[in-house]
């Protein structure tokens, strides 16, 4: 293994130049499955897209939505019709004019069931959006109108308190149908067809571990005068040790993945910084497969986990044991209250050995006897591997159950989890918006990103009530109710609430790292 690491490091160093003036090198880590705004549902892809595309709004350096392609907007008295007014002279990266109708094309593409967007549900607030997605309405019935090149009108199906956050999300990008219709899904794979409208444009993409994605400044960007960088190099180094060596050698300027054994010292000395994060890592139980179709088994496996050991002995980066699903820092019934603090804890920090054993015995497997063969699948990554091995040991020690470990390359793992081809699988979610609904809606029956097949009518009702409730306190109460139902059914085992440990070269400034995991470079600059 050491020889492989050294070989990878030497190859990377030999093929990498030091950063040039006006250039920043960021380790994206994983080669994205896609950088299509409508098809992506992973942070790696999102961090390319958000630097290459602008929506009607964009995420600002205070993590709030701010004007982008739309310079202003207004709402009707009843809040059910929103009109967005575009800036003058908007262009695509190839110099062609950007129009309101192309935003309409992008939004319709999200909702088109043939597209298969994992984020289609985010657009259901638009009138007839969900009906169109379910083939119960036509595209022309959807409440999106472009009366002229500089005006976009949205009619709502229901009032959405997060509407502006939604419209700053990368999925709500405009679309060039002249290109997409010609090249289909391949449009986003090549620089010559990946035409964007954001601060940067795609210059090249070398796939695989050790590859890189190069973005260069988009001179046609509406805010180009405030973009100081000429180039972004997103290197694709999955191994944290290789990435760290490259950073120390001055060949990487910014990285958000640090070897766990180094984190405590680097954080103590200030070489690394821990940033707040709205993210959670958890395990999915495949409730459609025996033995995890039994809630007692799911609870037994969850209660057998020493969460504090994982955060304090394995990760050591400021993570917190996840004793529920929704993480801290998410507003509750009022803006100044914390949803997690309001909702309390559902799980212990460390294993409840007695209860875990009792539940497994009650399910018919005393001390793990006659328990069927099961496996835990995870995507290849040093931290993921270490956590998998610790979970395996905990389940063996507490429950007497042998769990096989299986790791898969990222793109393969995403498809495995999507097909629900697993017994237990690693999962994680970084909130797209600072609101509990953004993670709780994953577990609605048949939701596009419901990876474990969970279904509970009472849960769905609570979520539906939350979606349509305009009173904040009542809405949050429905979301607390939904989380409680979920924790009683335990289709997942929350493990830890994440933190972001980052390292940044002193030569680069003003990179914005959102608590939601987005890394935004349009305001960044170099000192050389």
N, C-alpha and C positions, 0 to 999 in steps of 0.2 A: 504493500500500500504506500509506503514511504517513497519507493522508487517511482510509482505512478504520480504521486504528488509533485515530486521534484521535476519529473518530465513535463508535466502540465505547466508548472511555474516557469521553467526555462523556455518552453514554447511561447508562453504568453509574453514574457519579458523580451524575448528576441524579436517578436512581431509587433511590439507596442512602442510607440514613440512617447516621449514626455509630452504633457499637455502644452499646446501652443497658447499664445496670448489670445484671449477672446474665445477660448475653448474650455469646456468642462467635461471631464470623464467621470461618469457615474456607473457603478456596478448595478445593473438591473437584476443580475442574478440568473433568472430563468429566461430562456428563449420563449417569448410569448406564443401561445397557441394561435392567437389572431390579434391584429390591431384594427380590425373593423369595429367602428364605434358601436354598431348595433349588435354584433355577435360576441363581443368580448364580455367576460364576466370575472376577470381576474385582475389583481392590482398591477401585475407586470405589464399587461396590455394597456391598462388604464393610464399608466404613467407615460406611455408613449403617446397615446391618443390625446390626453389632456394638454400636452405640449404641442400637438400638431393641429388640434381643432379648437375652435371657439363655438359656443352655442349662442343662443339669444343672450344668456348671461354666462358668467364664468366665476370660478371660485377665487376670491380675493385673498390677500395676505393675512386677513383676519378670519379666514375660513368662512366668511359670509358670501352669499351670491352678490355680484356686482354687475353693472351694465357691460355688455360685450358687443355683439353685433346689433343688439337693440340698445339704443341710447336712452330710451324711455319707454314707459308703458302706463296704461291706465285700465281701471276695472269699472264695470257697470255698477250701478247702485246696489244690485243684489249680489255682486261678486261672482256672477256666473258667466260673464263674458270679459275676456282680457284682450286688449289690443296692444301690440308691440310695434314700436316705431323704429325703423332701421337708421343706422348712420349713413351718411353720404359716401359714395365711392367704394363700397365693400367689394373685395375681389377674392378670387381663389388664388392659390399659389401659382397657377399657370397664367394668371393675368386676366382670366375671364370674369365677367361681372357675377357677383353673388346676389341672388334674389330671394324674396320671401317665399316664392313657390318652391325653391330648393329646400327650404326648411320644411315646408309641407311634405315634400317628397321624403325627407328623412324621417319625419314623424310617422307617416303612413308606412314606411318600411319597417319601423319598429313593430307596428301593430299587425302587419301582414302575417298571417299564420304560416305562409310559405317561407318566410324569412327564418323563422325559428329563433327569434331573439330571446335570450334568457331573461331580459329585462322588459319584455313586452308589458308586463303588469304595471310598470311605472307610468305607462301612458293611459291607463284605464280611467283616469280622472277626466279625460277628454270625452266629450259627448259622442256616444256610439262607438267609442274606442274598443271596449270589451266586446261589444256585439260584433264588430268587424273582425276582431281576433277569433271569435268563435263562429265565424261564417254566418252570422245572423243579420248582417248589414253589409252594405257595399262601401267601398272606399269613399265615394262621393257623399255618403251619409255621415261620415266622421266630421266632427265639429272643428275643422281646421280650414281656414280660408285665407287666401292671399289676393285681396282685391287689387293690389298693385305691387310693384317690385319692392316697395319699402314698407309694406304693412302686412303683419300677420295677425289674424284674429283667432283666438281659441275660445270655443264654447265648451263649458264644463258639464260633465255628467253629475258631479257633486263638488261641493266646496273642498278645496285642498289646502290646508294650512302650510304645506311644504312646497307649494307650487313653484316658488322661485328657486328653492334648492333643487327641485327636480330638473328645472330647465337649465341649471348650471351643470348637470350631470353629463359626462361624456357621451352617453347614449343618445342625447337629444341634439345631435350634430346635424347639419344640413347634408344633403346627399346630391351627388352628381349622377343622376340616372343615365345620362348619356354614356358614362363610363361603366357604371355598375351593370346596366343592361347588356353591354357588349362583352364584358369580361366576367360576369357573374361573381362568384366568391373569390376569384383570383385577383380582383381589382386591388385588394389591399395588400398584396404580396410583393408588388414591384414599384420602385420609385416613379417610374414613368406613368403609372396609373393611379398611384396613391396621392391624388390631388387633395390638398387640405386647405384650411382657411385660418389656421392658428399662427402662433408666433414662429413656429419652425415647420420645415417640410422634410420629407424623407429623401435622403440622398443614396443610401445603400443599406442592405440587410444581409449579413453573413450569418447563417443559422448555426445553431448547435452550441454546446458548451465551448467557451473560448472564442465564440464569434462576437459580432457587434452590430448594433444598429446606429447609423449615423444620421443625425438630423442637422440641417443647416438653417440659418436665419431665413425666414420668408419675407422678402422685401415688399411683398404685396399685402402684408398684414396691416390692418387698420391702425394698430398701435406700434408699428415697427420702430418709430422714433424712440420708444422707451425700452426696446429690446437691445441689450448691450452685447450679448454673445453672438459670435459668428457660427459656432458649431457646438453640438452636443454629441458626445460619443457614449452610447449606452453599451458597455461591455457586458458580456453574458458569461459570468463566472459563477458557477453554482457552488463550488467548494470554498468555504469561508476562509480556510487557511491560505489558499492561493490568492484570494481577494485581499486578505490582510497583508501578505507579502508584497503584492503589487502596490498597495496603498503606501506601505513603508518605503518602497522604492520610488515613490513619487509618480507612479503611473496611473493611479486612480485618485481623483479629487474628492469623491463623496461616496460613502457606502453605508448601507443600512443593515448589514448582516455581519455580526462580529462573532468569532469563535467563543463559545460559552465560557471556556476556561480562562479566557483573557478579559471578559467583561468586567468583573469586580475591580481589578486593578486599573483598567483603562478608565472606568467611570470615576474611580477614586482620584486618579491623577488629573482628570479633566481632559484627557486625550479623546475620550468618548463622552457623549452626552446622551442622557436618557430623556426622550420626549414623550409627552402624553399620547395615548393611543386609544381609539375607539374600536377595539378589536378583541375577538375571543377565539381561542382554539378549543375544539370539542371533538368528541367521538360520535359518529353516527352508528346506531344499531339498526340493522336491517330487520325491521319488524315484520316483514313478509316472510321471513325464513325462521324455521326452528333453529335454535331454541329462543331466539330473540323476539318471537311473537308473543312471549310470555313477559308481562310487565315485571314480574318478580325477578326474572333473570336479568332484565335490563337494570333494575334498581340495584340488584346484588353487585353487578359489575361496576356500577357507578359508585356505590358506597365502599367498594374495595380499594378505591384510589386515594393515595396519600398526596393530595394536591400541593400541600405546603412543601413537601420534599421535591416535587418537580420544579416549583418556582425558585426555591432557595438553594437547592443543591445541583440542579441540572441547568437551569436557564440563567439565573443569577444576574438578571438585567433589570430588575425593578418590576417584574411581572407579579400579578396578584392571583391567589387561588380563586378560581371561578366557582362560586357557591350557588350560582343561578345562571341564567342565560344573558340577560342584558347587562352590559358592563357599566362601570362607574363613569361619571362625567356626562351622562346623558340626562337632560332636563326632565323633571317629573311633572307633577300637577301644576306647578308654577315654574317660571324660568329659573328661580333661585333655589329650587329644590332638586335633589338628585333622585332619579328614578330607582336606582339600585338601593339607595339608603331607605327610600320609602317602602320598597317591596320586601326588604329583608332578605335573609338567606334561606335556601332550601336544602343545602348540602353542607356537610362538615368540611373543615379544612383538611382533616386527615381521615383515614378510613374508619368507618364504623364497623369494625370486624364482626361483632356479635350479630348485628342486624343483617349484614351482608350474608353471613353464613346461614342465618335463619331463613332468609328469603330464598336462597338457593336450595336449601333442604326442602322447604315447602313446595318448591317447584319440581321436586323429584330428583334432585341431584345432591344428596348430603355429602359434604366434603368433596364435591366434584365428581363423585362416582357416577359412571355411565354418561357423563357429559359428552355430547358429540364433538367431533373434530371441528374447530372453528379457527379462523385466521383474522389477523388485523392487517389491513392494507394501508400503506402510507406512501407519499411521494418522497423520492430520494432527496435527503438533506441531512446534514449532521445532527441538528437539533431534533428533527423528526425521528431519526434513527435512535438517538439516545432516549427520547421519550417513549418510543415503542418498546424498547428493551426494558425500561423501568415499569411500564404498564404490564408487560408480559410477566415480569417478576412479581408484581403486586397481585395480579390475578391468580398466579400459582400459589403464592404464599397465603393469601387470605381465603381463596375459594377452592384451592386444590385443582384448578383447571389449567390445562396446557393450551396455550394460544400460539399458533404458528404466526410468524411475522413474514409479511411479503411486501417488498418495496417495489415501486414502479416509477419509471420516468414520468415527469410532470404531465405531458400531453396524454400519455397512455392512462395515467391515473385519473385525469379529469373525465375521460370517457368511461372508465371502469365505474367510477362513482355515479356518473350520470345514468348508466345502465343498471345501477344498483346490484352490481356483480361483486358482492362482498358480504361478509358477516358483520365485521366491525371495520369502520374506515375513519381515517383522520379527516377532519374538516376544520374550516376556519372561516371567519367572516369579519371583514372590516366595514364598519357602517358607512354607507354612502351619504347619510345625513344624520345629524345629531338628534335622532328621534328613535324611540324603542320600536316603532312600527317597522322600521327598516330591516330588523332582523327577525322579529316575530312573524312577519308575513311570509317568511321562507317556509313555514310549516303548515300553511293553509293546504287543505286537501288539493292534490294535483297541481300545486304551484310549480312553476317551471324549474325552480332551484330547490325543491323539496327532495333532497337526496336520499332520504330514508323511507319514503312512502308513508309517512305519518298521516293519519286521518282521524279527526275527532269532530263530530258535528257541533258540540258545545264550544270547542276552540274556534271553529270557523264562524260561529255566530258572534262570539265575543269580538273577533277581528272585524267582522262586517259592521258591527255596531261602532267600533272605533273609527273605521274609515268614514262613516257617515255622520259622526258626532262632531258638532262645531264647538261645543263647550269644552274648553281645554281640560278642566278637572274631570269631567265625566269621561272624556276620551281616554285620558291616562288611566282612569279607573278600569275601563274595559281592557286596556293593555295589561294592567296588573292581573286582571282576572285570567286573561289568556296565558300569561306566563305561568301562573299557578297551575292551570290545567296541564300545560306542557311538562312542568316539573313533576306533576303527579304521574303522568304517563311515561316519562323518561325515555323518549325515543332517541335522546342524545345524552351524553355525559359531558357536561362542561368541565374543562380542565383548568385553563388559566386565562386571565385577562392580560392582553399583551401590553408591552411597552416597546418603543422604538429606540434602540441603541444605535446611534449614528456616529460616524467619524467624518470630519470635513477638513480638507486642506486649508491652511491659512491663506492661500492665494485666491480662494474663491469666497464670494460674499453674496448674501441676500437670496440664497436658495430657500424656498418656502416648503417646509415639510408639514403637511396637514395632519392633524390627529386621525384623520380618516385614511392615512397611508399614501395620499397623493403627494408627489414631489414635483413642484412647479418651478420652472427655470426662466420664465419670461422676464423676471425682474433681476436675475442673477448677473454677476459680472466678475471679472478677474482683476487682480491688482497688478499683473505684469503686462 
